[in-house]
């Protein structure tokens, strides 16, 4: 049976970590008030954080009238994580601190082979980044773990990936051995996560909205879900895989196909005849308008499904296609949503440049928080 005193101490430390990481600076008086503990207990808690480098004392001489309170600042560089994301044809690898701030990053063209995607390229790039940080005198003192964000259905329990045709043949592929190999290379635990799940968790970490959907339209189409403050995957790890749903698009000769077959980037290139990433800017205006109409119809369909089935009101729209079509797409989606959906919904732009990277880092930090805060136990 767990010791009640240890459980209470663990809870106090986790709450303090959350407060510090959110506010950046806090006084021991505020800590005591927020945790509903005595000033002496608040002082012990903050002594732990300063002793292990998680916080820095900023001075102050008590709480008497005319004196400054003892203040503490969060030290986000007390530990670091590695996060990598498959961005279609590009691999991005980053080193982040406890505040999910990117300290170093590098991109490389993907070579396609799944072992290269999960082991060879990310490990090589991560080691280069860590070596460069060491040369600059910014060597991470502690690495908590690493995460690989992949475009496909990632089953964490069985450590498999499926529905990932860009680099996996067949319906399912076991990646456990590859993750273990990457772990040995980097010297930390390595996990895999679906890229859109990571993106919604990153946006959630930024805004704090406990009920949020992230719709990604690009090389694939997917939706990540945070419900009641928790990432929702479902028993088959397919929650939010909206790209698999059948969809009727009148502008596509009335064909019934999946959402992804109709509005993925490759499908749009084939239907509307642009062959470069930014070729959409040079399209015939009428053709571009038709494409925006087709994509916005599908996005509103996705929003309506999420609003009616899950009761969601806030949807973040991101991905390569959303970036390419810009504000014209958002205006079309918002207008159609207000006309067609009899529920209050908001379609928002993503707030982070790399939400997948931030979400992956936040997931590692959350998973390791208890061990990080139990260094004297």
KETORVO-481782 format. One record per atom (N, C-alpha, C): residue in one letter; x, y, z. Coordinates in steps of 0.001 Angstrom, whole numbers, plus 524288, in hexadecimal, padded with zeros to 5 digits. Layout:
BEGIN
AXYZ
...
//
This chain:
BEGIN
X8034B7FB5F80000
X800008000080000
X80376804DD80000
X80207808D87FCF5
X8051C80D9C7FCB3
X804C6810A6801C7
X80920812E780351
X8095C8161E807FE
X8066781B368070E
X8026581C7680A51
X7FF648214780980
X802CB8262D80992
X806E18263780CD2
X80A5C82ABF80D09
X80D4D82B67807E4
X80F34826FB805C0
X811F682730800BF
X80E5D828ED7FC5B
X80985827007FC73
X805C08288B7F874
X804A282E5D7F8AF
X8041A830707FD74
X803108360A7FE10
X807BA8393C7FC3F
X80C768377F7FD99
X8112A83A3C7FBE7
X8119983A3B7F5F7
X81062835CB7F39B
X8108E835587EDE6
X80C988390C7EB65
X807EA8394E7EDA0
X803DB83CC07EB8B
X80583842727EBFD
X807AF843F57F07D
X8096F8495A7F13D
X80DA184ACD7ED45
X8113E847447EC4C
X815748486B7E892
X8135C848FA7E302
X80FB9845887E194
X80D97845D97DC49
X80A7584AD97DB8F
X8076684C5E7DF76
X80474851457DF1C
X8081F855F27DED4
X80C50855C07E1DA
X8101F85A017E1C8
X812D085A597DC7A
X81435855D77DA45
X816A0855C87D518
X812FB8583D7D113
X80DFE856D37D148
X80A30858FF7CD96
X809A285EE27CE43
X8097D860A77D324
X80909866427D431
X80DCF869347D239
X81266867247D36D
X81743869AE7D1C5
X817BD869E77CBD6
X816A3865887C94F
X8173E8655A7C39E
X81349868D77C0EA
X80EC2869A17C351
X80AC186CF37C0F4
X80BBD872C27C202
X80D26874187C6CF
X80DCB8799D7C83C
X8135587BA97C761
X8172C878377C72F
X81CB78798A7C688
X81F2C87BA57CB8D
X81C5C87EE77CE7B
X81E4D880EB7D37A
X819F4880797D78A
X81B7E87F4D7DC63
X8179887EC67E084
X81A4287F8A7E5CC
X817548814D7E9A1
X81976881F97EEE4
X8180587D4C7F243
X81AF687C967F687
X819B38782E7F9F2
X81478879157FCAA
X812E687E077FD4A
X80DC287F347FF8B
X8097687D4C7FBE1
X80A2A87E4C7F6CA
X8065487C7E7F2EE
X80622876937F2BB
X80AB5874117F30F
X80ADC86E597F31F
X807B886C467F7B8
X808A386E807FC55
X805D886CB9800FF
X7FFF586D8680063
X7FE76871FA7FE30
X7F8E5873137FD85
X7F66D86F677F979
X7F90086EA67F508
X7F6DC86B597F0DA
X7F671865A77F288
X7FA34863D27F5A7
X7FA3C85E5C7F755
X7F75585D8B7FC7C
X7F5C1861EA7FEEC
X7F315861B6803F9
X7F67C85F0680815
X7FB68860CD80868
X7FF1185EBC80C40
X8015A8634E80F52
X804468621981361
X806AE866298168B
X80B438689F81399
X80CF786D4381565
X8118586FC581303
X8165F86C628139B
X816CF869B28180A
X81B5286654818EE
X81B6C861D8814FB
X816D385F7B813F4
X8169085B4B8100E
X817C085D6E80A9F
X815AD8621080976
X816CF8648A8046E
X81C9C86582803C3
X81F47866FD80803
X824E8867E9807D3
X827D3862CD806C0
X8261385E7A80936
X8289C8596B80853
X827FD857AE8029F
X82358858978008E
X8225F857187FB1D
X825FD85A187F776
X8266D85F347F856
X829AE862627F4E2
X82F7A8614B7F5BA
X830E985FB37FA68
X8365B85E2D7FB53
X837B3859687F80D
X833FA855C67F799
X834D6851297F44B
X835BA852DA7EEA5
X83269856667ECBB
X832D1858137E743
X837F485AEF7E632
X839BB85E0A7E9DD
X83EB9860C47E909
X8435785D0E7E99C
X842F6859567ED51
X847418559B7EE16
X84840852617E92E
X84422851167E64F
X844B584DC87E1AE
X8446D850DC7DC95
X844FF856037DD0A
X8458E859357D85F
X8409B85A3B7D54E
X83C13858C27D762
X837308599F7D4A1
X8353385F357D53E
X8374E861FB7D910
X835E3867707D9F0
X83AAD86A5A7DBDE
X83A7E86F737DB33
X83ECB872D67DCE8
X83C9A877017E088
X83F0C877A87E50C
X83D6287BB17E8AD
X83EC48810E7E67F
X83AFF8849F7E6B2
X83BD5889DF7E496
X83C6688DEC7E8E4
X83D3388C227EDA6
X83DE988FD57F1F0
X838CE891267F4A2
X838E58952C7F7CE
X83466896887FB03
X835B089554800B1
X833488982480433
X834B88978F809B9
X82FF68970580D3B
X82C57893A980BAF
X827E9892BA80F1B
X823018956080D2D
X81F158958C81088
X81A028979780EEA
X8182689C0D81266
X81B8989E1D8159B
X819EB8A261818F4
X818C68A742815BC
X815E88AAD58180E
X814878AFAC8156B
X8197C8B27A813A8
X8198A8B41F80EC7
X81E008B70480CBE
X8225C8B3A080ABE
X821CB8AE8F80AFA
X825DD8AB0B80915
X823DB8A7CA80481
X827738A6508011E
X826038A3447FC8E
X8256C89D857FDFF
X8217889AE57FBCE
X820E7895487FCE4
X82532892297FA33
X8264688D907FC57
X82A1988A0D7F9F4
X827E1887FB7F4D8
X82A7F889167F074
X828A4887867EB51
X82C128832A7E91C
X8299187FE97E5D9
X82C5187BA37E33D
X82AEE87BB47DD73
X82EC087A9C7DA37
X82DEB87A507D491
X82EA3874B87D2B8
X82B4E873237CF3A
X82BA386DE57CCF1
X8309786D797C9A2
X833528691C7CA29
X837F2868187C6EF
X836A0863F47C2E1
X834F88658B7BE36
X83350861AD7BA4E
X837C885E5C7B82F
X83C9E860127B910
X8411A85D2A7B6FF
X8433C859117BAC6
X84018857BE7BEB8
X841B7853A17C25E
X8418D84E447BFCB
X83E8A84DB87BBA9
X83E39848C77B8CB
X83C72849F17B33C
X83D5D846307AFC6
X83C30846FA7AA3B
X839C9842127A7DF
X83767842C77A355
X8352483E617A06E
X8369783EEF79AAC
X8361183AA2797D7
X836E983A9C7922C
X831BD8393678F99
X8304783C2B78B9B
X82B7583B06788BB
X82C8E83B56782E8
X82A72837977800E
X82B1E8377077A66
X825CF836C1777DA
X825088394577361
X8200F838C6770AA
X82104837E476AE0
X81E068343C768B4
X81E158332276323
X81A62837007608B
X81C8283A9875D69
X8195583EA575AE4
X8187C83D767551D
X81735838A8753E7
X816658372474E80
X81B738355F74C00
X81E3A8390174997
X82337837AC74723
X827DA8398174A60
X826BC83BFC74ED6
X82ADF83E4C7520D
X82A8083C3E7579B
X82EFD83B4A75A07
X82F4A839D675F81
X8315F83E7B76290
X82E8C8400C766A5
X8304C8444F76A0D
X8317B8420C76F6A
X8361B8432B77178
X837B584151776A1
X839128460477A00
X837248461577ED0
X837EF84A8D78252
X83998848B7787BD
X83C8D84C1678A61
X83DA984B8478FEE
X83AB384FCF792BF
X8379184E64796A6
X834538522979971
X83557851D379F43
X83418856087A212
X834A1855FE7A7BD
X82F5B855017AA54
X82F1B8558D7AF85
X82A578545B7B26C
X825E7858277B14C
X8271B85CA57AF06
X823128605A7AD72
X8215385F5F7A7D7
X8232F85B127A582
X82213859AD7A010
X8240485DD779C49
X8283E8607379DD6
X82AD28643679A60
X82EE58614879726
X82EEC8624579207
X832A585FAB78E95
X837F98624878F16
X83BD785F48790E1
X841258615779192
X844798607C78CBA
X8435385C50789DA
X8464A85B237851D
X842EB857B1781A8
X843748585577C87
X840718551C778EB
X8435285485773BE
X841EC8506D77100
X8444B84F6976BE3
X8406A84C43768A5
X8406084D3C76397
X83D0684A4776018
X840528475E75C11
X83E0F84332759FE
X840B584021755EF
X83C9883D9675286
X83DE683CB674D99
X83A5B839F374A1B
X839F38344874BDC
X835268325374C2B
X8345182CEA74DC1
X836138293174978
X83880824F874B2E
X83A578211E74762
X8366581CB87468D
X8320281CE074963
X82DAC8195674847
X82D8B8145374B5D
X831F48119974BF0
X8321380CB174ECD
X8308080DA075481
X82D1F80A2E756A0
X82B1380B1975BE3
X82F5680AE776010
X8334F807AC75F42
X8379A807917630A
X83A8F80CBB762EB
X83B2680EF675E51
X83DAF8140C75DE5
X83A6C8183D76089
X83539817F275FE5
X831AD81BE676219
X831A481BC57680A
X831D48171476A60
X8314F8169377009
X8369181653772D6
X83A898141C7704A
X83F8A8133F772F9
X843F58168D770B6
X845738158076BF1
X84A4E817A7769D6
X84A5681D9F76996
X8469781FE1766CA
X846AF8258676614
X845B58289B76B1A
X841788276A76E18
X8409F82A78772DB
X84503829F8776D8
X847518254A7775F
X84B928249D77B27
X85069827A977979
X851A38276A77472
X8562C82A4877280
X8557E8302577339
X850E98321E771DB
X84FEC837C07725E
X84FE08395B77817
X84D4D8363577B67
X84D0B83781780FE
X85277837BA78365
X855D0833FC78215
X85B278340878429
X85E18838E778258
X85D6183A7B77D73
X85FDD83F3B77B7F
X85DFC8440777E7B
X858ED8444B77F7E
X856BF848B97825C
X858EF848FD787E6
X859308448078A79
X85B3A8445178FD4
X86105845CC78FF2
X863FD843F778C16
X8698F8455778BCC
X86A4A84B3378AEE
X8670784D7278794
X867678530F78692
X866028564078B68
X862088547C78E57
X8609E8572F7932B
X8650E856E979725
X867B58526E79753
X86C2A851DC79AE7
X87092855967996D
X871A5856297945D
X875B9859BF79296
X8746A85F66793FB
X86F58860957941D
X86D9E865DE79564
X86D26866BE79B46
X86E77862B279E54
X86E0C863227A400
X868898629F7A5FA
X865118603C7A2DA
X85F9185FA17A45D
X85E0C859D97A486
X861AF8568F7A5F1
X860A9850F67A60A
X85C4584FA87A9DE
X8584A84CC67A825
X8540C84B2D7ABA7
X85616847E87B02E
X854958495C7B4E5
X856588467B7B980
X8539E841337B9F1
X84EA78410E7B84C
X84B9483C3E7B8ED
X847DC83BB77B451
X847EA837377B1C6
X8443B836037AD90
X83FF88326F7AFB1
X83B13833FC7AEFB
X836BF830E97B106
X834FE82C9F7AD4D
X8355282D967A83C
X83379829BA7A477
X8331C82C1B79F13
X83139828FF79B64
X830A282AC379609
X82B8A828A5793D1
X8294B82B8C7900B
X82462829EE78D95
X824D182A88787B5
X822AA826C5784E2
X8226D826F077F30
X81CB48279777D96
X81B7182BD977AEB
X8161C82CC977918
X8159E82AC377384
X811FA82725772B4
X811888246E76DB9
X80C0F8250176B6E
X80BA1825347663A
X8068182596763B1
X804098203E76303
X8010481E91766CC
X7FE7E8197976698
X7FBF28185376BCC
X7F9408140976C25
X7F6C1812687710A
X7FAD380FB777465
X7FC5581231778A7
X800668102277C19
X7FDDC80D81780D1
X7FECB8088778163
X7FCD880574785CE
X8014380523789CD
X800B48082D78E05
X804DA8086C791F9
X8057E80345794E4
X8012E8008A795D4
X8016F7FBC1798E6
X804517F770795FD
X802E67F6A879113
X805577F27F78DFA
X809F87F46C78AC5
X80AFB7F97878B0C
X80F537FC017884F
X80F4A7FA9478279
X80AED7FC0978004
X80A547FB3E77A67
X8089580059777E3
X80943800B2772CB
X807208050276FC0
X8043B802BD76B1E
X7FFB780502769ED
X7FC96803337657D
X7FA65807E17628F
X7F847806F475DF6
X7F63480B1975AA1
X7FA4180F68759CC
X7FEFE80DBB7588C
X8034B8116275787
X805D780FEF7525F
X80315810B574DF9
X8050480EDF748E5
X809F28119D746FD
X80B3D8161B7494A
X80FD7818EF74775
X814E6815F57486F
X8150C8129174C84
X819D780F9774D66
X818F580A2574FA2
X814058086074FEA
X812E58032C751FB
X80F7A8004274E1A
X8113A7FBB074C5E
X80E157F867748FA
X80AA47F4E474C57
X805CC7F43274AA1
X802397F0F274DA0
X7FF397F43575195
X7FBCB7F1A175483
X7F84F7F45C75816
X7FACA7F59B75D55
X7FEAD7F29A75EF7
X800FE7F37B7641B
X806BD7F1F276415
X809D77F4CE76723
X80F6C7F3C57675E
X811387F45F76CFF
X8140A7F08B76EFC
X816057F0D177457
X81ADE7F4417748C
X81ABF7F83277801
X81F1F7FBE27785B
X821DE7FBA877DA4
X8205C7F7E3780EF
X822AF7F78378626
X828907F6E178609
X82A8C7F374782A8
X830377F29978257
X8330C7F7827807D
X8309C7FA5D77CF5
X833007FF3277B0B
X833328035677F55
X82F08803B878266
X82EFB8076E786BE
X83317805FC78AD2
X833B8800F078BCA
X837B67FF2A78F7F
X83D2B8007B78D7F
X83DFC7FFC578865
X843158010378618
X8443C806D67868F
X8404680A0C78588
X840F580FB078615
X841FF8112678BC0
X83F8080E6278F53
X8404F80F5A794E8
X845F080E3279683
X84808809EB7948F
X84D7F8089C795C8
X8513880CA879384
X84FF180E9778EF5
X853448127578C63
X853608179778F61
X84ED48194A79143
X84E6A81E63793D9
X84F2481E12799C3
X84EB78195F79BE7
X84F69818C07A189
X84AB981A547A4C1
X8462C81ADA7A23A
X8414F81C2B7A4F9
X83CDC8190C7A28C
X83883818C17A555
X833F1816187A33F
X831D48191479E82
X830598163479A70
X82E4881891795AE
X828CA81678794B2
X82513819FD793CC
X81FB081876792B4
X81E1C81A5F78D4C
X819E78182378B3E
X817A7819FA78655
X8123E81C2178772
X810AD8200A78469
X80B8D8226978502
X8098C8240F77FB1
X80471823BE77EF7
X80208825C777A40
X802EC82BA5779E8
X8042682DA577544
X8059783321774B7
X80129836E077616
X7FC4B8358B774AC
X7F7F58391A775CD
X7F67B838DE77B99
X7F70C8344B77E08
X7F64883400783B2
X7FA328378678682
X7FF0E83763784B4
X8030283AC378710
X801AD8407978635
X7FF9F841CC78198
X7FE528473A78064
X7F9FE84947783EF
X7F5E184634784B5
X7F1A0848187880F
X7F37C8488F78DB5
X7F7088451D78F60
X7F90184573794BA
X7FC7684A4879560
X7FF4884BB479130
X802638507679164
X7FEFF85544791C6
X7FAD68558A78EA3
X7F74485A0578EE3
X7F48785A3D79429
X7F31A855B779642
X7F0B08557A79B73
X7F4668578C79F9D
X7F9658561579F2D
X7FD40857F97A2F6
X7FDAB85DE47A2C8
X7FCE88602A79E26
X7FD54865D079DA4
X7F899868CB79F88
X7F3DE866BA79E62
X7EF19869A979FB0
X7EC66867C07A4A3
X7ED53862E17A61A
X7EAED860C87AAD9
X7E54285F397AA36
X7E31C85F8D7A576
X7DDAF85DF87A48A
X7DD3C8580E7A52A
X7DA228561F7A8EF
X7DA018507A7A9F2
X7D70C84D517A5E3
X7D43C84FF27A256
X7D15884D4779E32
X7D2A384FEB79905
X7D5B484D35795D1
X7D7E484FB47912D
X7D8BC84BAC78CE7
X7D7E684D5178807
X7D919849FC78387
X7DCF884CCD78008
X7E09C849DD77DBE
X7E44C84C00779F8
X7E36D84926774D6
X7E1C184C08770DA
X7E0DD849CB76BAF
X7E59B84AFE76855
X7E82D846F77666F
X7ECD1847A57632B
X7EB898460175D98
X7EC5884999759E6
X7EB838485A75465
X7F0A58495A75181
X7F2C58453374F65
X7F7BC8459074CA6
X7F87E840A47496D
X7FCF183E0874A23
X7FDD68392274752
X7F9CE8350D748DB
X7F7B98358774D94
X7F3588325A74F61
X7EF53835ED751DC
X7EB0E833AE753B8
X7E702836AB75670
X7E5D8833DC75B8C
X7E64E8369875FE0
X7E55C83422764E9
X7E37C83814768E2
X7E1998361476D53
X7DFCB8397C77187
X7E1AA8374F776B7
X7E47383A81779B7
X7E61A8390777EF2
X7E24B83B30782EA
X7E1768385A78733
X7DD83839D778B0E
X7DFC483A117908E
X7DEAB83E517934E
X7DF8383EA4798ED
X7DA2983F5F79B65
X7D8A183BAE79EBA
X7D39483BDE7A159
X7D47183BA67A737
X7D21D83F4F7A9FC
X7D2CD83FA77AFAC
X7D89083FE77B11F
X7DBA7842947ADDF
X7E128843567AF06
X7E49B83EA27ADF5
X7E27C83AA57AB55
X7E58C835F57AA39
X7E553834B07A46A
X7E9BD832EE7A265
X7EA018314A79CFB
X7E69082C7579C37
X7E31582CC57986B
X7DF758287479775
X7E12882562792A6
X7E2588204C79369
X7E40381CF178F19
X7DFF9818CA78DBF
X7DD108170279199
X7D94E812D9790BB
X7DBD580D8479132
X7D8BB80965791D9
X7DADC8041879299
X7DDE78020E78DED
X7DCD48041F78947
X7DFB2802747849D
X7E3AE8068C782DA
X7E46880AA178610
X7E81780EDA784ED
X7E6B6811C177FD9
X7E1B6811AA77E6C
X7E004814277798E
X7DC61818C877A7A
X7DBC081A7777F5B
X7D86181EF878061
X7DA53823AB77D4B
X7D6B58264377A97
X7D81A82AE277799
X7DA03829D377219
X7DA3C824DA77078
X7DC13823AC76B2B
X7D7C5824E37672E
X7D68B829DF766DF
X7D23382BB0763A4
X7D34382AED75DD3
X7D83882A7E75C60
X7D988829C9756DE
X7D774824B5754A7
X7D631820E17581C
X7D43681BCC7564F
X7CE6481BF37550D
X7CBA782018756A4
X7C5F98203C75610
X7C4628210A75063
X7C03B81E5374EB5
X7BE3C81F387496A
X7BBDA824A474900
X7BC898270E74487
X7BAD382C7A743E1
X7B93382D5C73E3A
X7B4CF8300773D70
X7B2D9831357383B
X7B44B836D4736E6
X7B74C8377C732C1
X7B8ED83CA673102
X7B69183DA372BA3
X7B2A88411972B70
X7AFF18422C72684
X7B3958446F7226F
X7B7B38473372434
X7BB498499D72083
X7BF3A845BA71E48
X7BF46840FF72072
X7C2CC83CED71E7B
X7BFAB838E771B5D
X7BC6183ADC717CF
X7B91D8378F71475
X7B597833E671797
X7B412835BE71C34
X7B054832C971F4B
X7B24F82DA57215D
X7B76582D18721F3
X7B9A282822723C1
X7B9458279E729AE
X7B824822D772B7F
X7B83D821AA73111
X7BD6F81EFC73236
X7C0DC821CC734D7
X7C5EC81FAB73660
X7C7008214373BF9
X7CB9381FFA73DEE
X7CCE6821CA7432C
X7CE728278C742E4
X7CE2B82A237475E
X7CFB982F9F747AC
X7D54E8304C745B6
X7D8C182CC374769
X7DE4182D37745F6
X7DF1B82C7D7401E
X7DC148290773DBD
X7DC998282D7381E
X7DB0382CF6734FA
X7D7DE8306073758
X7D5DC834E573485
X7D8D2839F0735A7
X7DAD183AA373A76
X7DD4983FB273BA2
X7E2D683F3F73DD1
X7E54183AA973D7F
X7EAD383A7D73EDB
X7EDCF83DC373ADF
X7F28F83F4173C2E
X7F58C842A8738B4
X7F66D840277335D
X7F7A683B187334C
X7F8798386A72E50
X7F37A8384A72B0C
X7EF0E8376072DB9
X7EA0D8374172AF0
X7E8C683C9D728A2
X7E9CA840BB72B95
X7E8BF84606729A5
X7EC528476B72513
X7F146845D272578
X7F4E4846CA72125
X7F2FA8442871C29
X7F11683F5A71CC6
X7EF4383C6D71838
X7EA5483ED9715F5
X7E6C28408171967
X7E1C18429B7179C
X7E247848177154E
X7E5BF84B477178E
X7E5DB850C571610
X7EAD28526971331
X7EE6384EB871259
X7F29884F9770EAC
X7F715853057105C
X7F8218537671567
X7FCEB8562B71704
X800C58520F718DF
X805BA852C8717A2
X8098884EA1718B4
X80DFF8505071C38
X80DC48550D71E52
X811CE856D8721E9
X80F408589A726F9
X81245858A272B24
X8100F85A0F7303B
X80D4485F467301F
X80FA98631B72DA2
X80D4D8684972D8A
X80ABF8698A7284E
X80A248657F724F9
X807B88664D71FE9
X802188681F7204B
X7FF9886743724C6
X7FA33868D67257F
X7F98E86EBD72503
X7FDA4871B97262F
X7FD4E8776D725D3
X7FCD28794272032
X7FEC28761871C85
X7FEA28779B716FF
X7FA01875377141D
X7F684872B5716FD
X7F2028703771485
X7EE41874377123D
X7EB398727C70E75
X7E6E18759E70C87
X7E348876F07111F
X7E1E887BF2711EA
X7DEB687D7171673
X7D9A487A5B716F6
X7D7228795171281
X7D2398765E712BF
X7D32E870D17149C
X7D75E86E63712B2
X7D8A58691371453
X7DA14868F471A1A
X7DCE786CF871BDC
X7DE5E86D3E72166
X7D97886DD1724C8
X7D5BD870D1722F2
X7D0DB8717E725CD
X7CDE186C5A72640
X7CDED86953721FF
X7CB598643272218
X7CE1286098725FE
X7D34E860BB72613
X7D63785D6E729AD
X7D51B85EF672F54
X7D508864027306F
X7D3D3865C6735BE
X7CE518641C73740
X7CAAF8645B7337F
X7C55C862A373495
X7C51D85CE3735F2
X7C809859BD7331A
X7C8188542073412
X7CA7E852DB73961
X7CEFB8554973A98
X7D19B8544573F93
X7CE5E8564874423
X7CC2585AF77439F
X7C91785D31747EB
X7C433859FA748FD
X7C1BD857D9744DD
X7BD3185476745AC
X7BEB284FB674900
X7C32484D5A747C5
X7C4DE848B674AA9
X7C63C84A137504C
X7C8C384E8B75117
X7CA308501E75666
X7C54C8511F759A8
X7C16B853AE75767
X7BC8C854A775A3B
X7B9D784F7A75B8D
X7BA2184BB47580B
X7B810846787591D
X7BABF8442375DE9
X7BFEE844AD75E2F
X7C2E68429A762A1
X7C16184572767A8
X7C0FA84AA376761
X7BF8C84DBC76BFE
X7BA1D84C4076DE3
X7B68284BB676A48
X7B12884A4776BB9
X7B110844F376E6F
X7B4038414276C58
X7B44283C1376EBF
X7B66383C687744D
X7BAA483F5A77502
X7BCF283FE077A33
X7B96B842B377E02
X7B6AA846B377C1B
X7B335849BC77F83
X7AE748468878122
X7AC36843A477D78
X7A76C840C077EAF
X7A87B83BD4781DA
X7ACB98390D780B2
X7ADBD8341178356
X7B0A0834B67887B
X7B40F838AB788C7
X7B75A8393E78D6F
X7B61283E19790A4
X7B2B28416778E99
X7B1528462879173
X7B5A484A3379187
X7B94A849D878DDE
X7BDA384D9178DB1
X7BBE4852C078B55
X7BE54856F278D2A
X7BD3A85C1A78AFA
X7C20685E987887D
X7C6B885CEB78A08
X7CB8385F657881F
X7CEA485B9B784BE
X7CFBE85D4D77FF0
X7D29D85A2277C27
X7D72A85D5B77A0B
X7DBD885B3377A69
X7E07C85DB57783C
X7E17F85B40772EA
X7E25385E8976EFD
X7E34485CAD769B0
X7E8EA85DCF76832
X7EBC7859BB7669D
X7F13E85A5F7652B
X7F2C28568F760EF
X7F7D08565F75FC8
X7F9C9852F275BAE
X7FB78855FA756E4
X7FE288534C75350
X80063855CF74EB3
X7FC328586974B5E
X7F7D5855B174A8D
X7F3BA857E174734
X7F15585CBB7499B
X7F08685CAB74EBC
X7EE7A861547515C
X7F23E865EA750C3
X7F756864D87510C
X7FB398690075046
X7FB1B86B0774AAF
X7FA9E8677F746E0
X7FAA78690774162
X7F5F986C7673FFB
X7F16386B05741DA
X7ECA086DD57406B
X7EB9387283743E7
X7EE12872AD74870
X7EE178775574BB5
X7E8C68793774D7F
X7E85387E5274E0A
X7E3A8880AE7504B
X7DECC87FCB74CFD
X7DF7287F30747DA
X7DAE487E2274481
X7D8218791F7462F
X7DB2E8752A7478F
X7D8DA870457495B
X7D6098710D74E8E
X7D88A873D275233
X7D626874A675750
X7D110877B8756DA
X7D10087BAA75385
X7CC3287EB0752C2
X7C7DC87B4D75098
X7C92A877EF74CCF
X7C5358748374A86
X7C32C8709F74E87
X7C6AF86E68751AD
X7C51786A97755A8
X7C19786D30759B9
X7C322871B875BA7
X7C00F8745D75FB4
X7BAB1875EC75DB3
X7BA78877CD758E0
X7B5738796A756A7
X7B1D7874BA7560C
X7B3D18707C753E1
X7B09486BDA75318
X7AF098695675841
X7B29F8696E75C11
X7B1668672676131
X7ACEB86A1D763C5
X7ACF586F4976361
X7A8CA8726D765C1
X7A3928718776310
X7A3B78703875DF6
X79EEB86F5E75AFB
X79CC3869E075BA2
X7A03A8660375C48
X79E888609275C0D
X79E3D85DCF7614F
X7A16485F77764FD
X7A1B085C9C769F2
X79E6185F5776E16
X79A4B85CE577000
X796D685F65773D9
X798F785F1E7796A
X79E0E85F8D779EA
X7A0A585F4E77EFC
X7A4E78637677F1E
X7A6258657A783C0
X7AA4D8697878415
X7AFB48670278385
X7B2628682577F3D
X7B79A8660177E65
X7BB5A86A5B77CD0
X7C0508699277E0C
X7C47386D3177C87
X7C89E86A267799E
X7CA3886C347751C
X7CE79869DA7721A
X7D31B86D9277271
X7D75686BD2774E5
X7DBB686F2C77649
X7E09C86DA67734F
X7E40D87165772A1
X7E9418703E77093
X7EC9586DDC774E5
X7F04F86A9C77367
X7F3DD8688677759
X7F72786CF677993
X7F84086CB677EA1
X7FB2A870E07813B
X8010286FCE7815C
X8028A86AE87808A
X8080A8696B780CF
X80A328687577B56
X80F2C8699B77AA0
X811AC8689377594
X8123D862B2774B7
X813E485FE7778D5
X8149585A3F77881
X811868579D77CEC
X80C5A8575C77C7E
X8094B8550D780C7
X80A8884F58781C4
X80C0484C6177D9D
X80D56846DB77E60
X8122284644781D1
X8160784998780F1
X81ADA84961783FB
X819BE84AB4789B2
X816C384EDC78A8F
X815848507878FED
X8124584C45792A4
X80E6D84A1778FE0
X80B308460579239
X80E3F8412B7939C
X811D783F9E79032
X8151883B0879151
X8188683C0779617
X81AD1840B779661
X81E1C8421079ADD
X81AF38422579FE4
X816458447479FA8
X812E7844C17A44D
X8115F83F4D7A625
X8107A83BD07A27A
X80F078367C7A3F8
X81378833D47A6EA
X8184A834887A526
X81CC9832367A7C8
X81D72834917AD36
X81CEF839B77AD8F
X81D7883C5A7B29E
X8195E83A637B66F
X8147783A097B4AB
X81046838267B810
X811578328E7B9ED
X8133F82F4A7B64E
X81436829CF7B7A7
X818AC829347BB8C
X81C5382CF07BB84
X820F282C8B7BEE3
X820BB8302F7C39C
X81C6E832ED7C42D
X81C28836E67C84C
X81CDC8348B7CDBF
X81A6C8301E7CEAC
X81AC782DD47D3E5
X8206882C5E7D53C
X8232D829F87D188
X828A5828917D27D
X82C0682D767D30B
X82AD5831697CFF0
X82DC3836517D035
X82D35838E17D58C
X828BA838217D7F7
X8279983AAA7DD01
X8286E836FA7E19E
X82B0E832977E0CB
X82BE182EDB7E509
X831B582DA17E5A2
X834F6831A87E4F4
X83A95830BB7E4CD
X83D0182FB77EA14
X83A1A830BA7EE5B
X83C5A82F887F381
X8396B82B2B7F632
X835E1828947F35F
X832B1824717F5DA
X8355981F217F575
//
